[in-house]
Amino acid sequence: MKKMMMIMLSLLLAVPTMAQYGRRHPEPRPRYAPARQTAPSYRRVPTDVYYGVRIGAAFSTVNSDDPYLDGGSMRTGLNVGAAIGLQVAPLTPIYFETGLSYVEKGGTGHVDGAKFTYSLNYLEMPLVLKYQVFVDNMLSIQPFLGGYLAVGIDGKIKDFGNRHAFSSFGDEGFKRFDGGIRVGCGLQFNYLYAEVGYDFGLANIGHDNFDTTRTGSLFATIGVNF
């Protein structure tokens, strides 16, 4: 896992260098416009595509009816990944964005005076629509709304009272699969990109059908789009 994070960080540092060989003064998206025609033409106007890398932090909680799984106090973790965006239709400011991120979620709670910590590390796929509002040729505001899907890959539940630690994704812990709603806003200046958003977990990740257990995560990332 550390090797994967180092690769993503290396990409984040390398992309601005690679980007200098691209467009130095990008025009507002959409970059393509139909040429003036003197006769009817059926040429297809291409749609725009962008790629990005992100790195930042996630500030998350686990809220559960089960006191042994309730981590209502915030936990801070890593959020790193890559994204791809596709213009929904030519000459429109709406983009569909997806990608893959490694996100460290979880929470902290107390049961009978004993501290519990929950680390839930996911591979996460966003599925959002972005609307690009250009302030000028270099700056755009990008609110977004959609959802996300996630699968847990590792994590630990630590019971400090009994000095016991065990896997987060087991019969005593949480289900591996999660999903929910994602909302937020991005800001892009030239190739530089930053965003803030929130993931509202809708899936019950607890094994007990009578107790509801859901995640929540505020995230903030920076990166580049090219």
N, C-alpha and C positions, 0 to 999 in steps of 0.2 A: 504493500500500500504506500509506503514511503517513497518507493521508486516511482510509482505512478504520479504522486504529487510533485516530485522533483521534475518529471518530464513536463507536466502541465505548467509549472513555474518557468521552466526554460523556454517553452513556447511563448508564454506571456512576455518574457523579456526580449525574445527574438523578433516577434512580429513587427514592432515599430521600425526595426532596421529594414526588414523586408518590405514594409509598406512604402518606404521612400522611393522605391522603384516603380510604384504604381502612380495613381493620379495624385499630383501635388496640390491641386486646387479642385476638389470634387464639387460637382454641381449638386443642387438639391435633388433628392430622389423624388420621382422616378428619373433616371438618367437618360431614358430613351424617349424620343418623341417621333411621331411619324413624319417622314419627309414630305415636303410639299409636292403634290402630284398635279400634273396637267391632264392626266387620264385616270380612269378608275384603276385602282390597284388592290390586290388581295394579299399583299405581303403581310405576314404576321409580325406584330410589334412584340419584341422579346420582353420577358419579365425580368426583374432585377433579383439577384441573389447576393447575400452577404454571408460571411463567416466570421466567427468571433471566438475569443477566449476570455474567460472570466476567473477572477480569484477574489475572495473576500471572506466574510464571516456569517455564520448563522446563529441566531439567538432564539433558542427553542425551549419548549415545555412539553410535558406529557400530562394530560388531564384525564383522570380516571375515577370512576366510582369505587374501584377497588383501592383501599388505602395503601396496599403493598405495591401498587403500580403507579400511584399518583405522584408525579414529579412536577408540581406546579411552580417551583422556583426555576428561574431561567438557567440554562446551560449554554455556554459559548463554544462553538466549534468551527471547523474549516468548511468553506464552500468553494470548490474549484471545478471548472469544467470547460466545455466547448459548446458552441451554438451555431446553428445555421438558420437563416431566415430567407423566406421565399415570398416575393410579392404575389398577392392573391390574384390580381389581374393587372394587365398593363395600364400604366398611367394612373394608378390609384395609390394612395398613401398607406394602404393596409397591408401588413405582412403577417405571414404565419411563421412562428419561430418554434423550433424544437432543438434538441441536443442531448447531451449527457453530462451529468455532474456527480461528483462525489461530495456528499453532504453529511456532516456530523451533527446529528440531532440528539435529543434526550432531555433530561431534567433532573431536578434534585428535590427530594421529599424527606419527610420525617414520619416514622411510625413508632408510637409509644416512646418517644424521646430519642429513638435511634435514627441516625442519618442513613438515607438510601440515595445512591446516584445511579442514573440510567444513561448509558451511552448507546445510541442507536445510529449506526453508520449505514448510509444508504447510497445506492446508485439511483439517480433520479432523472427522469425524463420530463421536461416541461412541454406543454402543448398550449401555446398562447397565441392570441391575435394582438398585434401592435399597430397603433395608429401614429404615424409620424407627422408632427406639426413642425414645420420649418420656421425658425425665427429669422434666420438669414441663410446665406449660402453654406455656412460652416456649422451652424448650431441647430439642433432639432430636439424637441421634447417628444417622448415616446411612451404614452400610457399604454398599459397592456392588461389583458384579462383572459383567463382560461383555466387550465388545470395542470395537474402533474400526476405522474405515476412513479412509484418507488419500490425498490426491493432491498430488504436489509441484507447486508453482507457480513457484518460482524458487530460486536458490541458487548459490554459487560454490565451486569447489575451488581453493585457492591453494597452489601449489608454491613455497615460499619459497627453495628451493635454486636453482631455475632462474628465479625471479621471473616465474612464469607463472600466469595465472588463467583458468579456463574454467568453463562451465556445469556444475552438479552433475548435471543431468538430461540426459545425452547419452550417446553411445556409449562415451566414455571414463570415464563416471561411474556414476550410479545410475539405476535404473528409477523412474518417477514414482509408481507405486502401491504402497501399504504397508497393512498391517493386522495386527492382533494382539489380545492379551488386555489388558484394563484392570481393575485392582483398586485399591481405596482406601477412604477413609472421609471423610465430610463431617460438619460440625458446624453446626447452625443455631440462632441465637438471635434470636427475633422474625423480622425480615426479613433479618438479616445472615447470610451463609453463608460458610464456609471449607472447603476440602478439600485433601487430600493423596492422591496416587495414583501408580501406576506403569504405564507402557505397555510390555508385552513384545512387541516386533515378531516376528511369525512368518513374514512374507513374505520371500523372498530378493530383496532389491532390487538385487543385483549382476547384471550381464549374463552372467557366466560361470556355467554350470550346475554346474561342478565346485567352485567356491568359494562358500561361504555367507556372505552379508552381511546383517546384521540390525540394526535400531535398538533402542535402549532409552532410556526417558525417565522420569525422576522429575519430577513437576510439583506445584506448590502454587499455589492460586488463592484469591482472596477475591471477594466480590460480594454480591448480594442475590437473594432469591427473593420473588416477589409474586404 
